[in-house]
């Protein structure tokens, strides 16, 4: 077997091809990226780290992979085309990374890569009860007895040559991932399927973010919910202007116009350039381009423009969503995972609104009923909504709540 020294960067196409072939034959590939995101809309890719295990170690469900340490390579995308390695990672059925959202978005943006076999160890750790959004250093210490210092986290990865300490740090970010993955698989048991499904969801969201266009940029604004129609139309126009400007300047969206300032402009809709410039919280770029912002606000929405889809829930839907959130928290407490992994308040509100407006059948396609969550949470939500289950106070429970079969022989409702 060829070994790649992590004291030097891979810079030759022949080596890249050999690594891609080794990854394709492996049972598992772990990866990490180092990049520079400051002052850029799309971060500059500076380093690709990969680790892989031989095919005979298929499964990795033991406490640690057999056969010793995995192969590790550090590849320099500033010197060689790394697409063969990226393609091998994207095609692999088990591609392991930690806190992978930004890396996945960068791969999708730069290479059009879709990593469908992603297993995010941060997500897995949350399902294993090891903490919500736990860092790699803490996880490596807990599961592999390793220390991964973060003192070089903000180093300049574009500099060449990279110092030995930088290379060692970069290698450590992938060296322990196969063992961490194996130990998490052993802990999770059947929950591995949940974690892999959630990891795939992270990948899908990252890829969607990479495909944002000026016309769809408003979908990235969580604060558009509740805007009245004129403000919503202004927010759509401002989001499109911001996206085009960010692409033109290759600057992060927040440096062009922050979400908060964008929503405030959409609400107030200042009618003159001077009024735009006086708005609070504008970046230098936005103040300089105030005429374009004023024009975007004043421009009537084109035919077929999106309409605000959100409206306040009815009082009963709001009461239902409050109870559904409580049930989700109760279930999360029982199984030892973060509540957000089961359902967010927005998920509860969406399901309550759907049932309120269109009946139970309308909720069947929602995540709580259409994914692995149905058997964990969704059936309990349906049981409560249909009256089969009752949410009660439970003084012995940490949450103070309990969920029990409903006694329909109890006293009548008050007149």
C-alpha positions as a Markdown table, in Angstrom:
| # | Residue | x | y | z |
|---|---|---|---|---|
| 1 | Unk | 0.0 | 0.0 | 0.0 |
| 2 | Unk | 1.3 | 3.5 | -0.9 |
| 3 | Unk | 1.6 | 5.8 | 2.2 |
| 4 | Unk | 1.2 | 9.6 | 1.9 |
| 5 | Unk | 3.4 | 11.6 | 4.3 |
| 6 | Unk | 1.4 | 14.2 | 6.1 |
| 7 | Unk | 4.6 | 16.3 | 6.5 |
| 8 | Unk | 4.1 | 17.5 | 2.9 |
| 9 | Unk | 1.2 | 18.4 | 0.7 |
| 10 | Unk | 0.1 | 16.4 | -2.3 |
| 11 | Unk | 0.6 | 18.5 | -5.4 |
| 12 | Unk | 0.9 | 16.0 | -8.2 |
| 13 | Unk | -2.0 | 14.9 | -10.4 |
| 14 | Unk | -0.7 | 11.3 | -10.3 |
| 15 | Unk | -0.9 | 11.2 | -6.5 |
| 16 | Unk | -4.4 | 12.8 | -6.6 |
| 17 | Unk | -5.6 | 10.0 | -9.0 |
| 18 | Unk | -4.0 | 7.3 | -6.7 |
| 19 | Unk | -5.8 | 8.8 | -3.6 |
| 20 | Unk | -9.1 | 9.0 | -5.4 |
| 21 | Unk | -8.7 | 5.3 | -6.5 |
| 22 | Unk | -7.8 | 4.3 | -2.9 |
| 23 | Unk | -10.9 | 6.1 | -1.6 |
| 24 | Unk | -13.1 | 4.3 | -4.1 |
| 25 | Unk | -11.9 | 1.0 | -2.7 |
| 26 | Unk | -12.2 | 1.9 | 0.9 |
| 27 | Unk | -14.9 | 1.0 | 3.5 |
| 28 | Unk | -15.0 | 4.6 | 4.7 |
| 29 | Unk | -13.6 | 8.0 | 3.7 |
| 30 | Unk | -13.3 | 10.9 | 6.2 |
| 31 | Unk | -12.8 | 14.4 | 5.0 |
| 32 | Unk | -12.3 | 18.0 | 6.1 |
| 33 | Unk | -11.7 | 21.3 | 4.3 |
| 34 | Unk | -9.7 | 24.3 | 5.2 |
| 35 | Unk | -10.7 | 27.6 | 3.5 |
| 36 | Unk | -10.7 | 31.3 | 3.8 |
| 37 | Unk | -14.1 | 32.8 | 4.0 |
| 38 | Unk | -13.3 | 36.4 | 5.1 |
| 39 | Unk | -14.3 | 39.1 | 2.5 |
| 40 | Unk | -15.6 | 36.5 | 0.1 |
| 41 | Unk | -19.1 | 35.3 | -1.0 |
| 42 | Unk | -17.6 | 31.9 | -1.9 |
| 43 | Unk | -14.8 | 30.8 | 0.4 |
| 44 | Unk | -11.4 | 30.1 | -1.2 |
| 45 | Unk | -10.5 | 26.4 | -0.8 |
| 46 | Unk | -7.0 | 26.1 | 0.6 |
| 47 | Unk | -6.6 | 22.4 | 1.8 |
| 48 | Unk | -8.4 | 19.1 | 1.4 |
| 49 | Unk | -7.7 | 16.5 | 4.1 |
| 50 | Unk | -8.8 | 12.9 | 3.6 |
| 51 | Unk | -8.5 | 9.7 | 5.6 |
| 52 | Unk | -9.6 | 6.3 | 4.4 |
| 53 | Unk | -9.7 | 2.7 | 5.6 |
| 54 | Unk | -9.3 | -0.6 | 3.6 |
| 55 | Unk | -12.3 | -2.4 | 2.2 |
| 56 | Unk | -11.7 | -5.4 | 4.5 |
| 57 | Unk | -12.7 | -3.2 | 7.5 |
| 58 | Unk | -16.3 | -2.9 | 6.2 |
| 59 | Unk | -18.8 | -1.7 | 8.7 |
| 60 | Unk | -16.6 | -0.2 | 11.4 |
| 61 | Unk | -19.2 | -1.2 | 14.0 |
| 62 | Unk | -16.5 | -2.3 | 16.5 |
| 63 | Unk | -15.1 | -0.1 | 19.2 |
| 64 | Unk | -12.3 | 0.8 | 16.8 |
| 65 | Unk | -11.4 | 0.0 | 13.2 |
| 66 | Unk | -9.2 | -3.1 | 12.9 |
| 67 | Unk | -5.8 | -2.9 | 11.4 |
| 68 | Unk | -4.4 | 0.2 | 12.9 |
| 69 | Unk | -4.5 | 3.8 | 11.8 |
| 70 | Unk | -6.2 | 4.9 | 8.5 |
| 71 | Unk | -4.3 | 6.4 | 5.6 |
| 72 | Unk | -4.2 | 10.2 | 5.7 |
| 73 | Unk | -3.4 | 12.7 | 2.9 |
| 74 | Unk | -3.3 | 16.4 | 2.8 |
| 75 | Unk | -4.0 | 17.7 | -0.7 |
| 76 | Unk | -3.2 | 21.2 | -2.0 |
| 77 | Unk | -6.0 | 22.6 | -4.1 |
| 78 | Unk | -3.9 | 25.7 | -4.8 |
| 79 | Unk | -1.4 | 23.6 | -6.7 |
| 80 | Unk | -3.4 | 20.7 | -8.2 |
| 81 | Unk | -6.9 | 19.9 | -9.4 |
| 82 | Unk | -8.6 | 18.1 | -6.5 |
| 83 | Unk | -11.8 | 17.2 | -8.4 |
| 84 | Unk | -11.0 | 13.4 | -8.7 |
| 85 | Unk | -10.8 | 13.3 | -4.9 |
| 86 | Unk | -14.0 | 15.4 | -4.5 |
| 87 | Unk | -15.8 | 13.1 | -6.9 |
| 88 | Unk | -14.6 | 10.0 | -5.0 |
| 89 | Unk | -15.9 | 11.5 | -1.7 |
| 90 | Unk | -19.2 | 12.4 | -3.3 |
| 91 | Unk | -19.7 | 8.9 | -4.7 |
| 92 | Unk | -18.7 | 7.0 | -1.5 |
| 93 | Unk | -21.5 | 5.4 | 0.5 |
| 94 | Unk | -19.9 | 6.3 | 3.8 |
| 95 | Unk | -18.3 | 9.8 | 3.8 |
| 96 | Unk | -17.6 | 10.9 | 7.3 |
| 97 | Unk | -17.1 | 14.5 | 8.4 |
| 98 | Unk | -17.7 | 16.6 | 11.5 |
| 99 | Unk | -20.0 | 19.7 | 11.5 |
| 100 | Unk | -20.0 | 19.3 | 7.7 |
| 101 | Unk | -22.5 | 22.0 | 6.6 |
| 102 | Unk | -20.0 | 24.6 | 5.4 |
| 103 | Unk | -17.7 | 22.0 | 3.8 |
| 104 | Unk | -20.7 | 20.5 | 1.9 |
| 105 | Unk | -21.8 | 23.9 | 0.7 |
| 106 | Unk | -18.4 | 24.7 | -0.5 |
| 107 | Unk | -18.1 | 21.4 | -2.4 |
| 108 | Unk | -21.5 | 22.0 | -3.9 |
| 109 | Unk | -20.6 | 25.5 | -4.9 |
| 110 | Unk | -17.1 | 24.9 | -6.3 |
| 111 | Unk | -17.6 | 21.5 | -7.8 |
| 112 | Unk | -21.3 | 20.8 | -8.0 |
| 113 | Unk | -20.7 | 17.9 | -5.7 |
| 114 | Unk | -23.5 | 16.1 | -3.9 |
| 115 | Unk | -22.2 | 14.0 | -1.0 |
| 116 | Unk | -25.2 | 11.7 | -0.5 |
| 117 | Unk | -23.4 | 9.2 | 1.7 |
| 118 | Unk | -22.5 | 11.8 | 4.4 |
| 119 | Unk | -22.3 | 10.7 | 8.0 |
| 120 | Unk | -21.8 | 13.8 | 10.2 |
| 121 | Unk | -20.3 | 12.8 | 13.5 |
| 122 | Unk | -21.6 | 15.9 | 15.1 |
| 123 | Unk | -25.1 | 14.9 | 14.3 |
| 124 | Unk | -24.4 | 11.3 | 15.3 |
| 125 | Unk | -23.0 | 12.5 | 18.7 |
| 126 | Unk | -26.2 | 14.4 | 19.3 |
| 127 | Unk | -28.3 | 11.3 | 18.8 |
| 128 | Unk | -25.9 | 9.4 | 21.1 |
| 129 | Unk | -26.6 | 11.9 | 23.9 |
| 130 | Unk | -23.1 | 13.3 | 23.8 |
| 131 | Unk | -24.1 | 16.9 | 23.4 |
| 132 | Unk | -25.8 | 19.1 | 20.8 |
| 133 | Unk | -23.3 | 20.5 | 18.3 |
| 134 | Unk | -20.3 | 19.1 | 20.2 |
| 135 | Unk | -16.9 | 20.0 | 18.9 |
| 136 | Unk | -14.5 | 17.6 | 17.3 |
| 137 | Unk | -11.9 | 18.1 | 20.0 |
| 138 | Unk | -14.3 | 17.1 | 22.8 |
| 139 | Unk | -15.6 | 14.2 | 20.8 |
| 140 | Unk | -12.2 | 12.9 | 20.0 |
| 141 | Unk | -11.2 | 13.1 | 23.7 |
| 142 | Unk | -14.4 | 11.3 | 24.7 |
| 143 | Unk | -14.4 | 8.5 | 22.2 |
| 144 | Unk | -10.8 | 8.1 | 20.9 |
| 145 | Unk | -8.7 | 9.4 | 23.8 |
| 146 | Unk | -7.1 | 11.9 | 21.5 |
| 147 | Unk | -6.5 | 15.6 | 21.8 |
| 148 | Unk | -7.1 | 17.9 | 18.8 |
| 149 | Unk | -6.0 | 21.4 | 19.8 |
| 150 | Unk | -7.9 | 24.3 | 18.2 |
| 151 | Unk | -5.2 | 26.9 | 18.5 |
| 152 | Unk | -4.6 | 26.9 | 14.7 |
| 153 | Unk | -8.3 | 27.1 | 13.8 |
| 154 | Unk | -8.1 | 30.6 | 12.5 |
| 155 | Unk | -4.7 | 30.2 | 10.8 |
| 156 | Unk | -4.0 | 31.5 | 7.2 |
| 157 | Unk | -4.4 | 28.4 | 5.2 |
| 158 | Unk | -3.6 | 30.1 | 1.9 |
| 159 | Unk | 0.0 | 30.7 | 3.0 |
| 160 | Unk | 2.7 | 28.5 | 1.5 |
| 161 | Unk | 4.6 | 26.7 | 2.7 |
| 162 | Unk | 2.4 | 25.5 | 5.6 |
| 163 | Unk | 4.3 | 25.0 | 8.9 |
| 164 | Unk | 4.7 | 21.5 | 10.4 |
| 165 | Unk | 2.2 | 22.5 | 13.2 |
| 166 | Unk | -0.4 | 23.5 | 10.6 |
| 167 | Unk | 0.0 | 20.2 | 8.7 |
| 168 | Unk | -0.2 | 18.2 | 12.0 |
| 169 | Unk | -3.4 | 20.1 | 13.0 |
| 170 | Unk | -4.9 | 19.5 | 9.5 |
| 171 | Unk | -4.1 | 15.8 | 9.6 |
| 172 | Unk | -5.6 | 15.4 | 13.1 |
| 173 | Unk | -8.9 | 16.8 | 11.9 |
| 174 | Unk | -9.5 | 13.6 | 9.9 |
| 175 | Unk | -7.1 | 11.0 | 11.4 |
| 176 | Unk | -9.5 | 10.1 | 14.3 |
| 177 | Unk | -12.8 | 10.3 | 12.4 |
| 178 | Unk | -12.9 | 6.6 | 11.4 |
| 179 | Unk | -12.5 | 5.5 | 15.0 |
| 180 | Unk | -15.0 | 8.1 | 16.2 |
| 181 | Unk | -17.5 | 7.0 | 13.6 |
| 182 | Unk | -17.0 | 3.3 | 14.6 |
| 183 | Unk | -17.6 | 4.1 | 18.3 |
| 184 | Unk | -20.6 | 6.2 | 17.5 |
| 185 | Unk | -22.1 | 3.4 | 15.4 |
| 186 | Unk | -21.6 | 1.0 | 18.3 |
| 187 | Unk | -23.4 | 3.4 | 20.7 |
| 188 | Unk | -26.3 | 4.3 | 18.4 |
| 189 | Unk | -27.5 | 0.9 | 17.3 |
| 190 | Unk | -30.7 | 1.4 | 15.4 |
| 191 | Unk | -30.4 | 5.1 | 15.8 |
| 192 | Unk | -27.6 | 5.1 | 13.1 |
| 193 | Unk | -30.4 | 5.2 | 10.5 |
| 194 | Unk | -31.8 | 8.4 | 12.2 |
| 195 | Unk | -28.4 | 10.0 | 12.2 |
| 196 | Unk | -27.6 | 9.1 | 8.6 |
| 197 | Unk | -31.0 | 10.5 | 7.6 |
| 198 | Unk | -30.3 | 13.8 | 9.4 |
| 199 | Unk | -26.9 | 14.0 | 7.9 |
| 200 | Unk | -28.4 | 13.6 | 4.5 |
| 201 | Unk | -30.7 | 16.5 | 5.4 |
| 202 | Unk | -27.8 | 18.6 | 6.3 |
| 203 | Unk | -26.3 | 17.9 | 2.9 |
| 204 | Unk | -29.5 | 18.7 | 1.1 |
| 205 | Unk | -29.7 | 22.1 | 2.9 |
| 206 | Unk | -26.1 | 22.9 | 2.1 |
| 207 | Unk | -26.6 | 22.0 | -1.5 |
| 208 | Unk | -29.8 | 24.2 | -1.7 |
| 209 | Unk | -27.8 | 27.1 | -0.2 |
| 210 | Unk | -25.2 | 26.6 | -2.9 |
| 211 | Unk | -27.9 | 26.9 | -5.6 |
| 212 | Unk | -29.4 | 30.2 | -4.4 |
| 213 | Unk | -30.1 | 32.7 | -7.2 |
| 214 | Unk | -31.2 | 36.3 | -6.9 |
| 215 | Unk | -34.8 | 35.1 | -7.6 |
| 216 | Unk | -34.7 | 32.6 | -4.8 |
| 217 | Unk | -32.5 | 34.5 | -2.3 |
| 218 | Unk | -35.5 | 35.6 | -0.3 |
| 219 | Unk | -36.1 | 32.0 | 0.8 |
| 220 | Unk | -32.9 | 32.3 | 3.0 |
| 221 | Unk | -34.6 | 35.0 | 5.1 |
| 222 | Unk | -36.2 | 33.4 | 8.1 |
| 223 | Unk | -37.6 | 36.8 | 9.1 |
| 224 | Unk | -39.9 | 37.2 | 6.1 |
| 225 | Unk | -42.6 | 35.3 | 8.0 |
| 226 | Unk | -45.3 | 37.7 | 9.2 |
| 227 | Unk | -44.4 | 40.6 | 6.8 |
| 228 | Unk | -47.5 | 42.2 | 5.2 |
| 229 | Unk | -47.6 | 42.0 | 1.4 |
| 230 | Unk | -45.9 | 45.3 | 0.5 |
| 231 | Unk | -43.1 | 44.6 | 2.9 |
| 232 | Unk | -42.8 | 41.0 | 1.7 |
| 233 | Unk | -42.4 | 42.2 | -1.9 |
| 234 | Unk | -39.8 | 44.7 | -0.8 |
| 235 | Unk | -37.9 | 42.0 | 1.0 |
| 236 | Unk | -37.9 | 39.8 | -2.1 |
| 237 | Unk | -36.6 | 42.6 | -4.2 |
| 238 | Unk | -33.9 | 43.6 | -1.6 |
| 239 | Unk | -32.8 | 40.0 | -1.3 |
| 240 | Unk | -32.4 | 39.7 | -5.1 |
| 241 | Unk | -30.4 | 43.0 | -5.1 |
| 242 | Unk | -28.2 | 41.8 | -2.3 |
| 243 | Unk | -27.4 | 38.5 | -4.0 |
| 244 | Unk | -26.5 | 40.1 | -7.3 |
| 245 | Unk | -24.3 | 42.7 | -5.5 |
| 246 | Unk | -22.6 | 40.0 | -3.4 |
| 247 | Unk | -21.8 | 38.0 | -6.6 |
| 248 | Unk | -20.5 | 41.1 | -8.4 |
| 249 | Unk | -18.2 | 42.1 | -5.5 |
| 250 | Unk | -17.5 | 38.5 | -4.2 |
| 251 | Unk | -18.4 | 39.7 | -0.7 |
| 252 | Unk | -20.3 | 37.9 | 2.1 |
| 253 | Unk | -24.0 | 38.8 | 2.1 |
| 254 | Unk | -23.8 | 40.4 | 5.5 |
| 255 | Unk | -21.1 | 42.8 | 4.3 |
| 256 | Unk | -23.4 | 43.9 | 1.5 |
| 257 | Unk | -26.6 | 44.2 | 3.7 |
| 258 | Unk | -27.3 | 42.4 | 6.9 |
| 259 | Unk | -30.6 | 40.4 | 7.3 |
| 260 | Unk | -31.7 | 42.7 | 10.0 |
| 261 | Unk | -31.1 | 45.9 | 8.0 |
| 262 | Unk | -32.8 | 44.2 | 4.9 |
| 263 | Unk | -36.0 | 43.4 | 6.9 |
| 264 | Unk | -36.1 | 46.9 | 8.5 |
| 265 | Unk | -35.8 | 48.5 | 5.0 |
| 266 | Unk | -38.6 | 46.3 | 3.7 |
| 267 | Unk | -40.8 | 47.2 | 6.6 |
| 268 | Unk | -40.2 | 51.0 | 6.4 |
| 269 | Unk | -39.7 | 51.2 | 2.6 |
| 270 | Unk | -38.0 | 54.6 | 2.6 |
| 271 | Unk | -38.9 | 56.5 | -0.5 |
| 272 | Unk | -35.8 | 58.5 | -1.3 |
| 273 | Unk | -32.1 | 57.8 | -1.6 |
| 274 | Unk | -31.3 | 60.1 | 1.4 |
| 275 | Unk | -33.9 | 58.2 | 3.5 |
| 276 | Unk | -32.2 | 54.9 | 2.6 |
| 277 | Unk | -28.8 | 56.3 | 3.6 |
| 278 | Unk | -30.2 | 57.4 | 7.0 |
| 279 | Unk | -31.4 | 53.9 | 7.8 |
| 280 | Unk | -29.8 | 52.3 | 10.8 |
| 281 | Unk | -27.3 | 49.4 | 10.5 |
| 282 | Unk | -26.3 | 49.8 | 6.8 |
| 283 | Unk | -22.9 | 48.6 | 5.7 |
| 284 | Unk | -20.6 | 50.9 | 3.7 |
| 285 | Unk | -21.5 | 49.0 | 0.6 |
| 286 | Unk | -25.2 | 49.6 | 1.1 |
| 287 | Unk | -24.8 | 53.3 | 1.9 |
| 288 | Unk | -22.7 | 53.7 | -1.3 |
| 289 | Unk | -25.3 | 51.9 | -3.3 |
| 290 | Unk | -28.3 | 53.6 | -1.7 |
| 291 | Unk | -29.8 | 54.6 | -5.2 |
| 292 | Unk | -30.0 | 50.9 | -6.2 |
| 293 | Unk | -31.6 | 50.0 | -2.9 |
| 294 | Unk | -34.2 | 52.7 | -3.3 |
| 295 | Unk | -34.9 | 51.6 | -6.8 |
| 296 | Unk | -35.3 | 48.0 | -5.7 |
| 297 | Unk | -37.8 | 49.0 | -3.0 |
| 298 | Unk | -39.8 | 51.2 | -5.4 |
| 299 | Unk | -39.9 | 48.6 | -8.3 |
| 300 | Unk | -43.3 | 46.9 | -8.5 |
| 301 | Unk | -43.1 | 43.1 | -8.2 |
| 302 | Unk | -43.0 | 41.3 | -11.5 |
| 303 | Unk | -45.8 | 39.1 | -12.7 |
| 304 | Unk | -45.5 | 35.7 | -11.0 |
| 305 | Unk | -43.6 | 37.1 | -8.0 |
| 306 | Unk | -43.9 | 35.1 | -4.8 |
| 307 | Unk | -46.6 | 36.0 | -2.4 |
| 308 | Unk | -46.4 | 35.9 | 1.3 |
| 309 | Unk | -47.4 | 32.4 | 2.4 |
| 310 | Unk | -47.4 | 33.0 | 6.1 |
| 311 | Unk | -50.3 | 34.3 | 8.2 |
| 312 | Unk | -50.9 | 34.1 | 11.9 |
| 313 | Unk | -52.3 | 30.8 | 13.1 |
| 314 | Unk | -55.7 | 30.6 | 14.6 |
| 315 | Unk | -56.0 | 30.6 | 18.4 |
| 316 | Unk | -56.6 | 26.8 | 18.4 |
| 317 | Unk | -53.7 | 26.1 | 16.1 |
| 318 | Unk | -51.5 | 28.1 | 18.4 |
| 319 | Unk | -52.7 | 26.2 | 21.4 |
| 320 | Unk | -52.1 | 22.9 | 19.6 |
| 321 | Unk | -48.6 | 23.9 | 18.6 |
| 322 | Unk | -47.7 | 24.8 | 22.2 |
| 323 | Unk | -48.8 | 21.3 | 23.3 |
| 324 | Unk | -46.9 | 19.6 | 20.4 |
| 325 | Unk | -43.7 | 21.4 | 21.4 |
| 326 | Unk | -44.2 | 20.2 | 24.9 |
| 327 | Unk | -44.6 | 16.6 | 23.7 |
| 328 | Unk | -41.5 | 16.9 | 21.5 |
| 329 | Unk | -39.5 | 18.1 | 24.6 |
| 330 | Unk | -40.9 | 15.2 | 26.6 |
| 331 | Unk | -39.9 | 12.6 | 24.0 |
| 332 | Unk | -36.5 | 14.1 | 23.6 |
| 333 | Unk | -36.0 | 13.9 | 27.3 |
| 334 | Unk | -37.0 | 10.2 | 27.4 |
| 335 | Unk | -34.7 | 9.1 | 24.6 |
| 336 | Unk | -31.8 | 11.4 | 25.5 |
| 337 | Unk | -31.5 | 13.6 | 22.4 |
| 338 | Unk | -31.7 | 17.4 | 21.7 |
| 339 | Unk | -35.3 | 18.4 | 21.1 |
| 340 | Unk | -34.4 | 20.2 | 17.9 |
| 341 | Unk | -33.5 | 16.8 | 16.4 |
| 342 | Unk | -37.1 | 15.7 | 16.8 |
| 343 | Unk | -38.9 | 18.9 | 15.9 |
| 344 | Unk | -38.6 | 22.7 | 16.1 |
| 345 | Unk | -41.3 | 25.1 | 17.1 |
| 346 | Unk | -41.7 | 25.9 | 13.4 |
| 347 | Unk | -42.4 | 22.2 | 12.7 |
| 348 | Unk | -45.0 | 22.1 | 15.4 |
| 349 | Unk | -46.7 | 25.2 | 14.1 |
| 350 | Unk | -46.7 | 23.9 | 10.6 |
| 351 | Unk | -48.3 | 20.7 | 11.6 |
| 352 | Unk | -50.9 | 22.4 | 13.8 |
| 353 | Unk | -51.8 | 24.8 | 11.0 |
| 354 | Unk | -52.1 | 22.0 | 8.4 |
| 355 | Unk | -54.4 | 20.0 | 10.7 |
| 356 | Unk | -56.4 | 23.1 | 11.6 |
| 357 | Unk | -56.9 | 24.2 | 8.0 |
| 358 | Unk | -57.1 | 21.0 | 6.1 |
| 359 | Unk | -57.4 | 18.0 | 8.5 |
| 360 | Unk | -55.1 | 15.3 | 9.6 |
| 361 | Unk | -54.5 | 14.0 | 6.1 |
| 362 | Unk | -52.8 | 17.3 | 5.2 |
| 363 | Unk | -50.0 | 16.7 | 7.7 |
| 364 | Unk | -49.0 | 13.3 | 6.3 |
| 365 | Unk | -46.2 | 14.8 | 4.1 |
| 366 | Unk | -44.6 | 16.8 | 6.9 |
| 367 | Unk | -41.3 | 15.7 | 8.4 |
| 368 | Unk | -42.7 | 14.5 | 11.8 |
| 369 | Unk | -45.0 | 12.1 | 9.9 |
| 370 | Unk | -43.0 | 11.3 | 6.8 |
| 371 | Unk | -39.5 | 10.4 | 8.1 |
| 372 | Unk | -38.0 | 8.3 | 10.9 |
| 373 | Unk | -39.6 | 10.7 | 13.3 |
| 374 | Unk | -43.1 | 9.2 | 12.7 |
| 375 | Unk | -42.4 | 6.2 | 14.9 |
| 376 | Unk | -40.6 | 8.3 | 17.5 |
| 377 | Unk | -42.7 | 11.4 | 17.7 |
| 378 | Unk | -45.3 | 11.6 | 15.0 |
| 379 | Unk | -47.5 | 8.8 | 16.2 |
| 380 | Unk | -47.6 | 10.5 | 19.7 |
| 381 | Unk | -48.5 | 13.8 | 18.1 |
| 382 | Unk | -51.3 | 12.1 | 16.2 |
| 383 | Unk | -52.4 | 10.3 | 19.3 |
| 384 | Unk | -52.7 | 13.6 | 21.2 |
| 385 | Unk | -54.4 | 15.4 | 18.3 |
| 386 | Unk | -57.0 | 12.7 | 18.0 |
| 387 | Unk | -57.6 | 12.5 | 21.7 |
| 388 | Unk | -56.2 | 9.0 | 22.2 |
| 389 | Unk | -53.4 | 10.4 | 24.4 |
| 390 | Unk | -53.5 | 13.0 | 27.2 |
| 391 | Unk | -50.7 | 15.4 | 28.2 |
| 392 | Unk | -50.6 | 15.5 | 32.0 |
| 393 | Unk | -48.6 | 17.1 | 34.8 |
| 394 | Unk | -46.1 | 14.6 | 36.2 |
| 395 | Unk | -44.4 | 15.7 | 39.4 |
| 396 | Unk | -41.9 | 12.9 | 39.2 |
| 397 | Unk | -40.7 | 13.7 | 35.6 |
| 398 | Unk | -37.8 | 16.2 | 35.1 |
| 399 | Unk | -39.9 | 18.0 | 32.5 |
| 400 | Unk | -43.0 | 18.0 | 34.8 |
| 401 | Unk | -45.1 | 16.4 | 32.0 |
| 402 | Unk | -46.3 | 12.9 | 31.1 |
| 403 | Unk | -48.2 | 11.4 | 28.2 |
| 404 | Unk | -50.7 | 8.7 | 28.9 |
| 405 | Unk | -53.7 | 6.9 | 27.2 |
| 406 | Unk | -56.7 | 9.1 | 27.6 |
| 407 | Unk | -59.4 | 8.0 | 30.0 |
| 408 | Unk | -62.6 | 8.7 | 28.1 |
| 409 | Unk | -64.8 | 7.8 | 31.0 |
| 410 | Unk | -63.8 | 10.9 | 33.0 |
| 411 | Unk | -66.0 | 13.7 | 34.0 |
| 412 | Unk | -67.9 | 15.7 | 31.3 |
| 413 | Unk | -66.5 | 18.9 | 30.0 |
| 414 | Unk | -67.8 | 22.0 | 32.0 |
| 415 | Unk | -70.8 | 23.6 | 30.5 |
